[in-house]
Amino acid sequence: MKTRRDFLKLSALGAGILPVSNLYAAPAQSVHKPIVISTWNFGLNANVEAWKILSKQGRALDAVEAGAKIPEGDAKETSVGLGGLPDRDGYVTLDACIMDEHGNCGSVAFLEQIVHPISVARKVMEKTPHVMLVGEGALAFALANGFKKEKLLTRESEKAWKEWTKDAQYKPVANIENHDTIGIVALDENGNLSGACTTSGMAYKMRGRVGDSPIIGAGLYVDNEVGAATATGVGEEVIRIVGCHLVVELMRQGNTPENACRLAVERIVKKNPDKAKEVQVGFLALNKNGEFGAYCLQKGFTYAVHDVTGNRMFNSKSNF
């Protein structure tokens, strides 16, 4: 014998009424994955290497490290790794950092004679209780972990440095990649984010200068609940606003990746409008849904995107 309660349940189903939990459930958000994005034209080749891992359901952390190593090892690239332009004293010094989906991170700064600082940074993350090692300590750590000393100053970069010493004027030119970075972030098949950032820093900088690239929160930041961001350009301006952490937090507030990057750029302009017209800074971001975007101070910042549809270049929108 059916009770009144049974009758009401059947009546509700017959009328097409769904349980409250289903009635108010938000539609599922489709996630665009896997995907890898990286800064500048050399990001295309970096993406190709990263995609070899992502396309086989590999981890985003492995992908960004593999991608970053491509420009690091290219002697023709004068702003990253081997072939990087030296400081004003003629020494090539490298900075890099890496961050995974768990918030683990590692960094090296003012590192000499090692081609792949990004891999040393990963070792710092995985084998030490620290986040950053610098200078002689970073080199000693690298050698102790099997990395080999190599001459980083190529004939071409040495020639350019000697030419610079004739006048020794230091004034970076926007979009001339003598002070830019390979920043690369990825979202893998499992929905996890990671990022890497590596550079030889500003050409002809003061010896000992370190920019934003090895600083977690400035040149790179990853929050697996929200998204990831990386930066390029004049690192001092990025450090002043803790740029990539800012971009990720702006995405947390609901901004799209592009809008988050734009708001960070506008923060730089607001702090120093005159200087902002003379230098380049660009931000590149990827959120948890696989949406990406960029924004920069001056026209000319490019970035590369690789997903299932292929590998292609984009021109970033700019403030000026």
C-alpha positions, 0 to 999 in steps of 0.5 A: 500500500502506497503512503502519501509520501510515496504518492508525492514523490511519484507525482513530482517525477511525473511532472518532470520536477528534478531534485533541488540539487540537480535543479540548481547545479551549474553547467559543467565548464569545459576545459581546454587541455592540454595546452602550453603557451610561451613568450616571444618567437622562440616560444614556438620551438619551446612549445614543440618540445613541451608538446611531445610530453603533453600530447602523451598525457605527460606532466606539465612540469616535465613539459615546461622544463623540456620546452625551456631547455630549447632556447637555453641550449641555442647559441643563436639566442642572445637572451637565454642560456648558451649565447646569452649576452654578458654583463658589463664585465663580460660574464654570462650569468643566468637566472631561472625558476620553476614551479609545479602544481603543488606550489613547490618551486625552485630557483637559481640566480647569478649562475655561471657556466651551466647551460641549463639553469632551469634544470638546476632550479628543478633540482633545487626544488626537489632535492633541497629545503630551499627555494633559491640558490645563487652565485657560487653556491648555485654553481657548486650545487649544480656540479654536485648534481652532475651538471658540467661547466661549459663556456657560455660566451659565444664568439658572436656575443663576445664581439657584441660586448666588445663593441658595446664597451666602446661607448658603454652606454646602457639603455635597453631597447624595447622588443630587442631581445637582448633583455628578454625571457623565455617564460612557459606555462602549461596545463596538462591532461590531468588538469594540472598547471606548471611553469618555468622561466629562464634568462641571461638577463639584461645585456651589459647589466651591472655585475650581480644584477638579478631581475624578475625571472628567478623570483617566484611571484615576480617572473613566474607564479602558479596556483593550481586552483586558478592559473599561471602567469609569466613575465618578460621585459625589464624585470625591475618593473615587474618586481615592483608590482610582484607582477605574476602573483598579481596576475594570478590573483586578478584571475582569481577575482574573475578576470580573464587572463588577458584582462588580468595581464592588462590590469597588471600592466596598468599598475606599472603605468600608474606607478611611473607613467614616464618610464613606462613609455620607455621600456617593455614589460609583457605578461602572459597568463593561462587559467585553469580552464585552458583560456590564455591571454597576454598584455604588454606596455609597448607594441611588439610582444609576441607569444606562442600557443600549442594545443590540439589545433597546432602551434601558432603565434600571437601579437599581444595587445599593448598599452601604448 
